[in-house]
């Protein structure tokens, strides 16, 4: 098994397919609402497919799809009609399927008769459940066969399966239906110009004793738990209004998607984290959850708390080559279901990520700087030091000062940075880099982690520790700019390979280095020139790989595609180094791209030039909604607000550079330390109300490193 290295080869879910998601449950179906086992369809709960067939027929015929729309991430409607044998006549029977997903599925089926005559109908719903693991479905390799039994009673069908000592089940309920072991049937007469409706549900058995998970149906006039959960989420996050209505729609869609992607730690339900993305990654991923919660920090800091706490609880303790666990290391992913043998490393938790550990420290420092949950954060500081120990003792195994990776077993990921496809790291001529590989952006993350720990030590009064990590950061920055810089090319190598040779492909990775300040000031203009060149900038965003590189393919996963989150990180770095016009150009391009997908940015899209395609070309297997993509619009606006908080220094800085086309920005209920603030921006003018006691608002550029160093009497990079 190739693990995630097979992900980019996964077949698309099909044209017109619809994905609904709520927490760790999701449903993929065809355009008419049907679920087919031969496609990567199904209702999935905690990584297991509890429905593999859900096919509706009227008088023996499947529905001809007319429309399908997800009203909310967890709720959708499918409209179809019954085909007629007489192809010249329109069918008078229109079928609506109103579907909600939670820990199961709830579907209302309505048949509308637009004829004056009554219509006799046989409504049948064919049902099956194979309980296949998510990986089996995604890669079309169903292997395990369960021992299965089916029980039928007056209003429900129960399917139970067993494999070794594992027991599972699903209960399908349909009041008023004739129920058989593989289907339920309604024999109905729909009056002329009338309608008929029935409600069907399917929920997993909650335990081996046969207890059934509840899918709560609200009484008339009440709201559903899904809506209540959404309302609670909305009440806690900022309310945003911006003059450009298209951008406002994209930001609101981001809020909705981010809310739907929240999942709970099974061991601590009060902790909420962000799943990586639907449909295939509705689980905790170290890198993805860290980046998403970092970018969402101005919207909902609780996601960062939950992510830090959950990852800290699962931090590596031992050396295990199969799972690639090492002491202090932060995990790559966690899977819930029993088929852990199918997942990466053959276990439910896999640690094959080189960047999650320094990003964990970086997020910790960011949360600390914003002043959120100071007491909770301080108790987790030992986990930060364990992560830093991993960087020194395991991340940099050869002691050359750089963190690198090489997988520990042949089932793990070949590449372990964010470009983790098997061919994601290559030379300019297209030759694949050989491990151990030290990625440029990972060194930037480590640099940020060192600085974060230095600041935290300073705030705690430990000057010796602060100086130690400050000096480590300074050494890393100097060494990085010496060994990764390619003076004859005018850009940074994407990596050093196993022989310490610079991997000389021109990639977006160096753009992420701008965000963390590891790039020397004199080299930044050349980096920006490369990033915004026609070979790198497609018109919709910065490509992952320049179009004049040997491995370039605009329809590849990591070798020429455009990733919104990657561009948001790059735009942040552009603002940091003073390249405002370029940051505005990237941000505007992404907001314009979102208009072609109803305000939702996908995980990635193809890297074809905007000159040749006047709308972004979708990547067939992109996740949507996806956590990074959902938080990208938030990060883009934050970048252009010049939004910088440092509670320990007692200040909030705003230096707005929003383009005039965006209009005025008004934000209320924005979290800041233990308070909620209001922000108004018009042009380059900003106003803030409601700051916590002791905090001051500063209008203008955030303090540069040297200025901060003078204030705190500490020579510090920031």
N, C-alpha and C positions, 0 to 999 in steps of 0.2 A: 504493500500500500504506500502511496506517495503522500498521504496526509493532505495538508492544505495544498500541496503542490498539484493535486488533481483538481482543485477547486476551479481553476480557470478553464478547465476542460468540461466543466459541468454543463449539461444541456440546458438551454433556456426553458422556462416554465411554459412557454407557448405564447403565440400572438394573442393579444387581448385578454390574457390571464389577469386575475384580480387577486391581490394579496390583502388580507385583513389581519391585523395584529393587535394583541392586548397582552402586555406582560410577556410571559414565556410561552404563550399560546399563539398560534397563527394558522391561517387557513389559506391555501392556494387552490384556485378553481379556474375552470375555463370561463369564457365570456358569457355563457348561458347559466353559470352557477354550478355546473356539474363537476364532479371529482372523478378522475379516471386513474386507476392504479398503474396503468402503463405509462403515465406521464408523471413528472415530479409534482404531483398534486397531493392534497390531503389536508386533514385537520391534524395538527401536531400540538401535543401538550408535553412539555418538558422533554423535547427532542424525540418523542415517539409518535408515530402516525397512528392515531386511534380511529381515524376513518380513512379508508383507502378507496372507497367507492360511495358515491352519493349522487345518483343519477335519477333525474326526474323525467318522467314521460307522461304524455297525455294521449290516451287511446293508443298506446304503444309507440308513439313517435317522440323523439327528443325535441327539445325546444329550439327554434330558430332564434338566435340572439338578436336583440334590437338595441339594447343599451345596458351598460354596467357601470356603476359608479360607487366609489367608496365615499360615503358621506362624512364619516370620521374614520380614523385609522382602524377602528374595531367594528365598524358598521358599514354595510353596503347594500345596494339594491340591484337586482338583476331583472331585466324586462325582456321577455321573449314572446313569441307567438307560436301557435300550433300550425305546422305546415298542412296544406290541403292537397288532396290528390289532384284537384283541378288547379293547375298551375296558373290559370288566368284569373282566379278568384282570390281575393284577400281573405285571410282567416279572420273570423269575428272574435276568436278567443285569444285574449292577451293574458299572459301569466306574469305575475310579479313575485319575486322571491326576496323578502326582506330579511337580511341575515346579520346576526351579531355574534362576535367571538369573545369568549372569556375563558374559563376552564372548561371548554366545550363549545358547542354551537347551538344557537337558538334561531330557528327559521320559521317565518310566517309565509305560507304559500297562499296566494290569492289568484283565483281564476275569474277574469272579467269577461262577460259575454256582451258583445256589442251588436248582437243580432236581436231582432224582436222575438225570435223563437227560442224556446228553452233548448239547452244543449245537454245531452247525456254524455258524461265523461267518466273514464276510468283513469284516475290519477294514481300513479305508482311511483314509489321512491325505492330504487334498488340500493342496497346497503351492503358494505363489506368493511372489514377491519383486519389489516394484516400486522399491525403493531410493529412495523418495520422501524428500524433506527433511522434517524434523519440522514446519516451518511449513506446508508444503503439506498434510500430513495433518491437522494441528490445525485448519486453516481450510478444509478440504475443497476444495482448489483444486490438485489434482495437475496439473502443467503439463508437466514434462519427460518425454519418452519415450526410454528408453534403447534402444540396439541390444543385443539379448539373444541369448545362446546357452545351450543346456542340454546337459550331458554326463551320460550314465548309465553306471555300471559296476555291478559285482556288488553292492556294499553301499552305494552313495552316489549322490546326485544333486548335481551342481554347476551352479549358475546363475551365469553371468557376464554383466556388462553393460558398455557403453562409452558415453561421452558426451564429445565433443570429445577431450581428452587424459586423461580420467578413466577409470580401470578399477576395477570393484568385483566382488565375488562372494560367494556363500554356498555352503557345503557342508552338505548334509543327509545324515546317516549313519544307516543302519538295517540292522543285521546280520540276515539271514534273511528280509528282505522282498523282494517282487517290486517292482522300482522302474521307474517310468515317468517321462516328462519332467515331469508335473504332479502325481504322487501316488506313494505307496508303499502296497502292499497285503500283508496277511497273510491267508492262508487257513488257518484253525485249527479244531481241534475241542477244545472245553473239556469235560473230563470232568465227570460228575455230581458236584455238591458240590465241585468243584475250581476251579482258576484257571489262567490263562495270563498271562504278562508279556513285554513287550519294551521295549527302551530305544531312544529316538530322540534325535538331537542335531542342532542347526543352529548353525554358527559361521561368522563372516565370513572371507573370504580375507584373510590378513594383509598381502599385498603383491601387486604386479602379476605376479610370477612364479608365482603360484599357491600360495604358502605359506599354510597354514591356521592360524588362531588356535586354540590348544588350549583345550578345555574339559575340565579334568582330572577324571577319574572315580576316586574313591578306591578302593583295594582293600578287600576285606572287612575290617572291623575298624578301618580308618583313617578319619580325618575329611576332609571336602572342603576345598579351598582357601577356599571361602566361610566355612565354619565356623571354619577356622583363623584367617582374617582377623578374624572376629568375636571369637574367643577372645583374640587378641592385643590387640584394642581393649579388651575387657572387663578384661584384666589391668592396663591402664594407667590406668583411670579409677577414681574413688572407688566404694567399696561403701557403699550407703546403706540404712539401715533406719529406718522411721518407723512409729509406732504405728498410724496410719490406713492400713489395707491398700489401700484404694482409691487413695489418693494415692501409696502406694509403687508400685502397679501402673502408674500414669500416669508416674511418674518412670522406672521401668524401661523402659517403652515408649518414652519420650523417648530414653533411652540407645541402645536398639536402632535407632530411626529415625535418630538422629544418626550412628551408626556406618555405616548403610547409605548415607547421603547423602554420605559422604566420597568425594571424587574426587582423582585425582593430576594434578599439573601435567605435561602430556606432555613438556615439556622438562626437568623435574626430578622424576622419579618419587618422590624422597624427600620431596617437599613435598606435604602433604595439605591440601586445602581443602574447604569445605562447598559442595555444589551447592545451588541455591535450593530445588528441590522437584520431586517427581514428580507427574504424569508429564511435564509439558512443559518444565520448567526444570532439567534435569539438566546444568547448566553453571555456570561461575563467573559470578556476578553480584556486582558491587562492593558495592552497598548490602546485599543479602541476606547475602552471605558475611561482611561486616564485622559486621553486627548479630548473626548467628548465632554467630560465633566470639567476639564480645564477651560474649554471654550465656552461652556455654559455657566461658568462661575458667576457672572453678573446677573444671571437669570435665576438660578436655583443652586445655591451653595450646598444644599443637602445632598445633591448628587455627588459632589466631591467628598463630603464626609463619608457617605455610604461606600463609595469606591475605595477610599483610603482604608477604612476599617475592614472591609471585606477582603481586600488584597492583603492587608497586614495579617489577618487571621490565617490566611492560606500561604503566607510567605514560606519559601523553601527552608527546610530544616536539615535535610540529609543529602548525600550525593546518590542519585539514582539515574543511571544512564538511560533507562528506558523512557522515563518521563522527562529527563533532562533537568530534574530538580537539583538544586545546589543551595547550600546555606545562604540565606539572605536574598535569594533571587525571587523576583515577582513573576507570577504565572503568566502564561500566554492565553490559556482558555480553560474553562470548566464546562464539562458536559454532565447532564443529570442522569441520563437513562442508563440501562444495564449494559448496553452494548459498548462499553468503554474499550473493548478490544478492537473496535472499528475506528476509534478516534486516534488522534495523534499520540504517539508513544504508547498506545495500547492501554491507557488509563484515563480515568475521568478528568484528571487535572494534568495539563501538559505545560511545561515551562520553557519551551523553545522559542524565547523572544529575547533578543539582545538589548532592546531599548525600553522595555517595560520598567526595568529596575531604576535606571536614572530618571525616567519620566515620573515614577512614583515619588522620588525625592523632590523633583521640580514642582509637581502639583502640591506636595506638602508645603513647600516653601511659599507657593502662591497663596494657598489658603491661609497660611500664617500671616502673610503680608496684608491680606485683606481683612484680617482681624476676626475671622469667623470661628466660633466654637473654640476659643482659646484653651479652655481647660481640657476638652476632649482631645484636641490636637497635641497638647503637651504630653499627655499620657502615652501617645503613640510614637514619641521621639525615638525610643530604642529601636523601633522597626526601621526608622530612617537610617540609623547608624549601622544596622545589620545590612541594609541595602548598599550603603557605601562600602562596607567591608566586602560585599560580593563584587563590587566594581573593581576593587583593588586586588582581591585574591583569586577570583574566578573569571571576571570579565576581562582582565588583563593578565592572562595566564603566562605570557612570555615576558612580562615586565617592561615592555617597550613604551609604556605610557598611554597606549591606546586600547580601548575596549574592542574586542573582536569576537567573532563567533565561528564555530564549526560544529555541526550537529554531532551528537554523541551516539546515534544509532541510525540504522538505515530506514526507519519508519518516521523519523522526524522531518522537520522542515529543512530543506537544503539552504534556503535563505531565510534569515531570522530577523531582518529589519522590516520596515513597513512595506517595502517592495519584496514580498515573500513568495512570489511565483518562482518556479525553478529557474527561469531564465532572466530574472529581474535585474541582476548585476552583471554588467558586461563591459568590455573595452570598446573603444571607438570603432574598431573594425568588426565588432559583433562577437568576438571571442568571449566565452564565459569566464568570469573570474573564479579562481580556485580558492577554497578556504585554507586557513582562517582568514576572514574578511573583516576589516575595520572600516565601517561606513562613516562618511564625513558627518552626517547629521547626528549620528550616535555620539560622536565626540562633542558636538555642540550640546546635546542633552546632558552629558557628563559634566561639561563645563558649567552648565546651569545648575546642576545638582550640587557641585562644589560651592558655588556662590550662595545658593540657598542655605546650605548648612553653615557657611561662614556668617551670614546675616543672622541666622537663628542663634548661633553661639554668641554673637555680639549682643543681641538683645537680651540674652540670659546672663550677660556679664562674664562669659568665659572667653577672655581675649586671646589666650594661647590657642584654643581650638579654632577660634575664628581666623586667626592668622595662618594656622596650618592649612585650612581649606582655601583661604584666599591665595596662598602661595601655590597650592596645587593647581588652582584654576589658572593662575598666571603662567605657570610652566606649560600646562596643556595648551593654552592659547598660542604661546610662542612656538611650541613644537608643531602644532596643527598647521599654522600658517607657513611654516618652513617645509613640512613634508607633504602636505596635501595640495599646495598651490602649484599650478602648472604655468610658469611664466611665459612659455612659448605659446600657450593656448589662451591665456587671459581668463582662466576659470579654475575652479577647484576640482580635483579628482573626486569621483563619487566614492572611492574607497581605496584602501591599500589591500592587495591580495596576500596570499599566503607566503609569497616571497618578498613582501614589503614593496612591491612595485605599485606605483600609482595606477589605478584603473581609470583610464583617461576619457571615458565617455562624458559627454556634456549632458547633465541631467538636472532635474528640478531639486534634487537632494540638497545642493549647495544653497538653494534659496531658503530652505528651512534654517540653515546655519545663521542667516541674517537675524532671525527672530531672537536668538539667544546671545548675540553680540560677540561671537567668537571670531568673526571675520575682521581683519585689520581694516581700518578706515580707508587706507590708500588703495585697497583692493576692491572695496565695495562698488565703486562706479563701473569697473570692468565686469563684475559679476552681474550687476543690474543690466548692463548693456547686453550681455549674453541672454539673460532671462527674457528680455523684451524683444529679442531679435526675431525675425520671421521664422527662423528654424525652431525656436522654442515657444513663442507666443502664437497660438492658433487663431486668435481673435475671440475665442471663448474662454481662454485661460492659458496658463503655462503648461506645456506638455511635460510628461515625465521624462522623455528622452528627445533630444533634438532630431529634427527630420533629416539631418545629414549624417547621422550615425549609422553604423553597419546593421544594428539590430532594430532599427526604427520600423514600427508597424503601427499605423494610427488606430487599428482595431485590435490592438493587443491590450493585455491587462496592465502592464507596467512599462511598456517600451514604446511610448508615444501617445498614450491616452492622456486625458485631462481629469485630474481628481480635484473636486472643489475644496476639500479640506486642505490639501497640499497648497493650493493657491491662497487660501485664507491665512495660512501660516506664513507664506512668502510675503503676502501683502502687509502683515504685521511687521516683518523685518524691514520692508521697504520704508514704512513710516518711521521706524526706529532710526534708520540711517539717513532720513531726510528726503527720500525719493517719493514725494507725495503724489505727483502726477501719475507715476507708474502704479502706485497702489490704487488710486482712483480708477485707473483704466482696467485693472484686473477685477476690482470689485464690481464695477458697472457691467463688465462683460458677463460675470457670473449671475448677477441679478437679471440681466437680459436673457441668459440661457434658461433661468428658472421659469420664465414666462411660457416657454414651450412645453412645460410639463406641469401646468396648473400650479405654479408656485413652489414646486418641490424639486430641489436639486437631487439628482441620483448620486450613488456612490462614485460613479465616474461616467464619462462619456468619451466617445472616440475623438482622436486628435486631428481629424480632418480640418483643413483650413476654412475659416469663415468666408474667404473669398470664393471658395468652390462650393460650399454648402451653406446656405443662408439660414440654417437652423442647426443646432447641435445634433450630431448623429448618436443615437443611443448605443450603449454597449450592451450586448444581448443578455448577459447574466448579472448585470449590476443589481446590487441590493437597493431596495427602495420600499419603505423608508430605511435610512441608514444613519447611524448615530453621528459620525463625522459630518456627513452631508447636512444633517438636520441642524447641527450647531454652526455650520459655516456661515450662514447669513448673520447670525448673532456676532460671530467673530469679526466679520467684515465691517459691520457698523461700529463695533467697539474699537477696531483699529482706527477708523476715520473720526471717531470722537476724540481720539487721543486720551482714552480713559485709563487712568493709572491711579491706583490706591495704595497707600502705605500707612496703615494704622499706627504702626510703631513709630513712624516719623511724624504722625499727626497730620497727614495731608491727603487730599484728593486733588488730582490734577486733570484738567480737561484742556485739550488744544484741538478744537474741532476743525476738520478739513473736509467736511462733507461736500460733495459737488453740489452746485446750485440746483441741478435737476432733481436732487433728492428732496428738496424742500425743507421746511422746519421740522425739528424733532422734539417730541414731548414724551417724557417717560415718567411714570409714577410708580410707586411701590417697589422701587429698586433696592435690593438688599445691600447694606453697607455696615459691616461689623454687626452690632446688635440693633441697628435702626433700619428705617426705610426712608429713602430719599426721593426727591423729585428733581428731574433734570430737564432744562429747556435749552435748546440750541437753535439759533437762527444765524445762518452764515457762519462767521468766525466768533460769534458771541455766545457764551454759555452762562447759565445761571443754575445754582444748586440750592435746594432747600432741604432742611431736615437732617443735616449731618449730625453724627453723634457728638456728644460733648467732648471738647478737646481737639476735634478735627477741624482743619481749616481748608477752605477751597482755594485752589491756585489756578488762575486762568493763564494758560500758556504751556510751553513745552515742559514735560516732566523733567525732574532734575537729572542731569547726566551723571555718570559715575564719579567724575572728579569733584563735582559740586557736592554730591552726597558725602563723598569721602571727607571733604573739608568740614562739613557740618558735624560728622560723628567722629572726627579725628581718626579715621581708619582708612588707609589706602586700599580702596575696594573697587573692583569692577562690578557694575550692576547692569 
